Amino acid sequence: MPILSSFDIIFLIGWKYHERQKKAKQKGTAEFSLKNAVSEMNSQEADSVKYGIIIDDGENVTEK
């Protein structure tokens, strides 16, 4: 029996400093939290859909 599923994939990227780039904002100045957005998306969806955050720092992969 086949299992039907769908995925929403959000890609986030970082960058390396270069003198012509704008300076990054200070930590804590964001208008919303990615953690809160993921929690809100999970609360709006049925039990069949779960969102999460996967962090790959090049050495370790963690899920939050």
Secondary structure, 3 states (H helix, E strand, C coil): CCCCCCCCCCCCCCCCCCCCCCCCCCCCCCCCCHHHHHHHHHHHCCCCCCCCCEEECCCCEEEC
